[in-house]
């Protein structure tokens, strides 16, 4: 084994079951996912510098709760030691690391555990500043290793060869590793930008889905598209879906289903906690995406007696956002912003409206948010 392998040879210890060894490896993997390394010693306590009260320690140790005393007797499991970075990132940036940006958490349980420790992370659209940080991290990683093309790492190297890549480029980003991974794939996989699916591709996609199930990589390779692209497209497919204008009967059915599943009364605003997959199944004639869009962009607003959106509303939205004390657009609470605003169709609709307003300024992507120039240009567009 290499010197850095956390499961080094140990002194004689009580016999441990194969199940316990398997679970110990799970703990080890969980530690690696938080940018940690573990080493073994005949003690269950931690060395100075790592406390059981440490947030990242507690998050990781949730993986050990299934082990019983019989499976892991005293002296058979090692101490846990969190090591420093391997130097992929300059020392002055090391304060930017957090359990969030170094963990491959994807389940609700993982997220709840981190949230219970007081950790928060960004979701939704990536800001220009985040993209700049990500690109800078990638550039630094490439230069350090003498690599010219990042796609060589992303698509050609094995997991072992690139094992430190995503954690290294996630420094300074308050997003989970999986979010960074997905963002990088979408940025560098040219197959994500092939264009709209043709009718022939849709037919072929249905055949491949029937044959390969959820093996998105195989399906994508057969179509010359990325795995994420074919997965997203399959979510929108439904042979029985109508297209075009909704009928009155479909709108009535959609409203009934939404209120039935959420336990609300007709006329009550519903914008959160809706299982759109369940809604689409019960409506029967429209896809999950169609149902969500129809409800959040129109029917919810219509049923609750909403008013039409005007140019004055555009100006009001600009003013409200300018007055917020947020450093990032992803920190805007759209639920609060939309509250009591009769011309807002849903918080999601209001966020889309903001993006539409921003696009009126040709160089909006180059303007820092927040900033006087940002809102100055927007006001010029909407006051003149």
C-alpha positions in Angstrom: 0.0 0.0 0.0 1.1 3.5 -0.6 2.2 5.6 2.5 -0.9 7.8 2.2 -3.4 4.9 2.1 -5.6 5.5 5.2 -6.0 1.7 5.8 -2.4 0.9 6.5 -1.3 -2.3 8.2 -2.4 -2.4 11.8 -1.1 -4.1 14.9 -2.9 -7.3 15.9 -6.5 -6.5 16.7 -9.6 -8.4 17.6 -11.2 -10.2 14.8 -13.7 -8.1 12.8 -16.5 -9.4 10.6 -16.4 -8.9 6.8 -19.5 -6.8 7.2 -17.8 -4.5 9.6 -14.8 -4.2 7.3 -17.1 -3.3 4.4 -18.7 -0.6 6.6 -15.3 0.7 7.6 -14.5 1.2 4.0 -17.8 3.1 3.6 -16.6 5.4 6.5 -13.3 5.8 4.7 -15.0 6.7 1.5 -17.2 9.2 3.3 -14.1 10.8 4.8 -12.5 11.2 1.4 -15.6 12.9 0.2 -15.1 15.6 2.7 -11.5 16.1 1.7 -10.3 14.1 4.6 -8.0 11.1 5.2 -8.2 8.6 8.0 -5.5 6.6 9.6 -5.6 3.8 12.1 -4.6 3.5 15.8 -5.7 1.5 18.8 -7.8 4.3 20.1 -11.2 5.7 19.2 -10.4 9.2 20.2 -9.1 11.9 17.8 -5.6 13.4 17.8 -5.2 17.1 18.8 -6.4 19.3 16.0 -9.5 17.3 15.2 -12.4 17.3 17.6 -15.6 15.2 17.6 -17.4 18.5 17.8 -15.9 19.6 14.4 -18.7 20.0 11.9 -17.0 18.1 9.1 -16.1 15.3 11.5 -19.7 15.0 12.7 -21.1 15.0 9.2 -18.8 12.2 8.2 -19.3 10.1 11.2 -23.0 9.6 10.4 -21.8 6.8 8.2 -20.7 4.8 11.3 -24.0 4.8 13.2 -25.0 1.4 11.8 -22.0 -0.4 13.3 -22.6 -2.3 16.5 -20.1 -3.0 19.3 -19.8 -6.6 18.2 -18.8 -5.6 14.7 -16.3 -3.0 15.7 -14.7 -3.9 19.0 -12.4 -1.6 20.9 -9.0 -1.2 19.1 -10.3 -2.5 15.8 -11.2 0.8 14.3 -8.9 3.7 13.8 -8.7 7.2 14.7 -9.8 9.7 12.2 -7.4 12.4 11.1 -8.2 15.3 8.8 -5.1 16.1 6.8 -4.2 19.4 5.0 -4.7 20.0 1.4 -2.1 18.6 -1.0 -1.3 22.1 -2.2 -3.4 22.1 -5.3 -4.8 25.5 -4.1 -2.7 28.4 -2.8 -2.6 28.5 1.0 -4.3 31.9 1.2 -7.4 30.3 -0.4 -7.7 27.4 2.1 -10.1 29.2 4.3 -12.6 29.0 1.4 -13.0 25.2 1.8 -16.1 23.8 3.5 -17.8 20.4 4.0 -20.3 21.6 1.3 -17.8 22.2 -1.5 -15.8 19.1 -0.7 -18.7 16.5 -0.4 -20.4 14.4 -3.0 -23.7 14.6 -1.2 -26.8 14.0 -3.3 -29.4 12.5 -1.0 -31.9 14.3 1.1 -30.4 12.7 4.2 -27.0 14.1 3.3 -28.4 17.6 2.8 -30.4 17.4 6.0 -27.3 16.4 7.9 -25.3 19.4 6.6 -28.2 21.8 7.1 -28.6 20.6 10.7 -25.0 21.7 11.3 -25.8 25.2 10.1 -24.3 24.8 6.6 -25.9 26.6 3.7 -25.0 26.5 0.0 -26.0 28.1 -3.3 -28.5 26.7 -5.7 -29.9 27.7 -9.1 -28.1 29.7 -11.7 -24.4 30.2 -11.5 -23.3 33.9 -11.2 -20.5 35.4 -13.3 -18.3 35.6 -10.2 -18.8 31.8 -9.6 -17.9 31.0 -13.2 -14.8 33.2 -13.0 -13.7 31.3 -9.8 -14.4 28.0 -11.4 -12.4 28.8 -14.6 -9.5 30.2 -12.5 -9.4 27.1 -10.4 -9.4 24.9 -13.6 -6.6 27.0 -15.1 -4.5 26.7 -12.0 -5.0 23.0 -11.8 -4.0 22.6 -15.5 -0.9 24.7 -15.1 0.3 22.9 -12.0 0.2 19.6 -13.9 1.3 20.8 -17.3 -2.0 19.9 -19.0 -3.3 22.0 -21.9 -6.8 20.7 -22.5 -9.2 20.2 -19.5 -11.3 17.7 -21.5 -8.3 15.3 -21.2 -9.0 15.2 -17.5 -12.8 15.3 -17.6 -13.4 12.7 -20.3 -10.3 10.6 -20.7 -8.7 10.1 -17.3 -9.9 7.4 -14.9 -11.5 8.3 -11.6 -8.3 7.5 -9.8 -6.2 9.7 -12.1 -8.5 12.7 -11.6 -9.5 11.9 -8.0 -8.4 15.4 -6.7 -9.7 17.3 -9.7 -13.2 18.3 -8.7 -12.3 19.0 -5.0 -9.4 21.3 -6.2 -11.6 23.3 -8.6 -14.4 23.6 -6.1 -12.4 25.8 -3.7 -14.0 29.1 -3.1 -17.4 27.9 -4.4 -20.2 27.3 -1.9 -21.8 24.5 -4.0 -21.8 20.7 -3.6 -19.2 18.8 -5.5 -21.9 17.2 -7.6 -23.1 20.6 -8.7 -19.6 21.5 -9.7 -19.3 18.2 -11.6 -22.5 18.8 -13.5 -21.5 22.3 -14.4 -18.1 21.3 -15.7 -19.7 18.5 -17.8 -22.2 20.9 -19.4 -19.4 23.5 -20.1 -17.0 21.1 -21.8 -19.2 18.4 -23.4 -19.8 19.6 -26.9 -22.6 17.0 -27.2 -24.7 19.1 -24.9 -24.9 21.7 -27.7 -26.0 19.6 -30.7 -29.3 21.3 -31.0 -33.0 20.5 -31.0 -34.0 16.8 -31.2 -35.4 15.8 -34.5 -38.5 13.5 -34.8 -36.2 10.7 -36.0 -34.0 11.2 -32.9 -37.1 11.1 -30.6 -38.2 7.8 -32.2 -34.7 6.4 -31.8 -34.5 7.6 -28.2 -37.7 5.8 -27.3 -36.3 2.6 -28.8 -33.0 2.9 -26.9 -34.8 3.7 -23.6 -36.9 0.6 -24.0 -33.7 -1.5 -24.6 -31.3 0.1 -22.2 -33.5 1.5 -19.5 -31.7 4.3 -17.5 -28.3 3.6 -18.9 -28.0 7.2 -20.1 -24.3 6.9 -21.1 -25.1 4.1 -23.6 -28.1 5.8 -24.9 -26.3 9.1 -25.3 -23.4 7.4 -27.1 -25.8 5.8 -29.6 -27.4 9.2 -30.4 -24.2 11.2 -30.3 -25.4 13.2 -27.4 -24.4 13.6 -23.7 -25.9 11.4 -21.0 -27.4 14.4 -19.3 -29.0 15.6 -22.5 -30.8 12.3 -23.2 -31.8 12.0 -19.6 -33.4 15.5 -19.6 -35.1 14.8 -22.9 -36.6 11.5 -21.7 -38.1 13.3 -18.7 -40.1 15.4 -21.2 -41.4 12.5 -23.3 -44.8 11.0 -23.0 -46.6 9.3 -25.9 -50.0 10.4 -24.8 -49.1 14.1 -24.4 -51.0 16.8 -26.2 -49.3 19.8 -27.7 -50.4 23.3 -28.3 -53.1 25.3 -26.6 -54.7 23.8 -23.4 -58.4 23.0 -23.5 -60.7 24.3 -20.7 -61.1 20.7 -19.6 -57.4 20.2 -19.3 -57.0 23.4 -17.3 -59.9 22.4 -15.0 -58.3 18.9 -14.5 -54.9 20.5 -13.8 -56.3 22.8 -11.1 -58.2 19.9 -9.5 -55.2 17.7 -9.3 -52.9 20.4 -7.9 -55.3 21.3 -5.1 -56.1 17.6 -4.4 -52.4 16.7 -4.1 -51.5 19.7 -2.0 -54.7 19.7 0.2 -55.6 23.2 -0.7 -58.8 24.9 -1.8 -59.5 26.4 -5.2 -58.3 30.0 -5.4 -55.5 29.3 -3.0 -52.0 30.2 -4.3 -49.8 27.1 -4.6 -46.3 27.4 -5.8 -44.2 25.0 -3.7 -44.3 21.4 -2.6 -46.0 20.1 -5.8 -45.0 16.7 -7.2 -45.2 17.5 -10.9 -44.6 13.9 -11.9 -47.7 12.9 -9.9 -49.6 15.8 -11.4 -48.8 14.8 -14.9 -49.7 11.2 -14.3 -53.1 12.2 -12.9 -53.8 14.8 -15.7 -53.0 12.2 -18.2 -52.7 14.4 -21.4 -49.7 16.6 -20.6 -46.1 16.1 -19.5 -44.5 17.0 -16.2 -42.9 20.1 -17.7 -46.1 21.2 -19.4 -48.1 21.0 -16.2 -45.5 22.8 -14.1 -45.2 25.6 -16.7 -49.0 26.0 -17.2 -49.6 26.2 -13.5 -46.8 28.5 -12.3 -46.9 30.8 -15.4 -50.6 31.2 -15.8 -53.3 29.1 -14.1 -52.2 29.7 -10.5 -52.3 33.4 -11.1 -55.6 33.3 -13.0 -57.4 31.3 -10.3 -56.2 33.6 -7.5 -57.5 36.7 -9.2 -54.2 38.2 -10.3 -53.8 41.4 -12.3 -51.8 42.0 -15.4 -48.1 42.8 -15.2 -47.1 46.3 -16.4 -44.0 48.4 -17.2 -44.5 50.0 -13.7 -44.1 46.5 -12.3 -40.8 46.2 -14.2 -39.5 49.4 -12.6 -40.8 48.3 -9.2 -39.0 45.0 -9.5 -35.7 46.7 -10.3 -36.1 49.1 -7.3 -36.9 46.2 -4.9 -33.9 44.2 -6.0 -31.6 47.2 -5.8 -32.8 47.8 -2.2 -32.0 44.2 -1.1 -28.9 43.7 1.0 -27.6 40.6 -1.0 -24.3 40.1 -2.6 -25.5 37.5 -5.1 -28.7 37.0 -7.1 -28.9 33.5 -5.9 -29.5 34.8 -2.4 -32.7 36.6 -3.4 -35.7 35.1 -1.7 -38.3 35.1 -4.5 -41.0 33.7 -2.3 -40.8 36.8 -0.1 -40.4 39.1 -3.1 -43.5 37.7 -4.7 -45.7 37.8 -1.6 -48.7 40.1 -1.9 -47.8 41.2 -5.4 -51.0 40.6 -7.4 -49.5 40.8 -10.8 -46.8 38.2 -10.0 -47.9 34.7 -11.2 -45.5 32.8 -9.0 -42.0 33.2 -7.4 -40.6 31.2 -10.3 -42.3 33.4 -12.8 -41.0 36.5 -11.1 -37.4 35.2 -11.2 -37.8 34.5 -14.9 -39.2 38.0 -15.4 -36.0 39.4 -13.7 -33.8 37.5 -16.1 -35.9 38.9 -19.0 -35.4 42.4 -17.7 -31.6 42.0 -17.4 -31.3 40.8 -21.0 -32.4 44.2 -22.1 -29.0 45.4 -21.2 -26.5 44.1 -23.8 -23.6 43.9 -21.4 -25.4 42.8 -18.3 -23.2 39.7 -17.9 -20.1 42.0 -17.6 -21.6 44.2 -14.9 -21.0 43.1 -11.3 -24.0 42.3 -9.1 -24.8 44.3 -7.0 -23.5 47.6 -8.2 -24.6 51.1 -9.1 -23.7 50.6 -12.8 -25.9 47.5 -12.8 -29.0 49.2 -11.7 -28.2 52.5 -13.5 -28.2 50.7 -16.9 -31.4 48.9 -16.1 -33.2 52.1 -15.0 -32.1 53.8 -18.2 -33.8 51.0 -20.2 -37.0 51.2 -18.3 -37.4 54.9 -17.5 -36.8 56.1 -21.0 
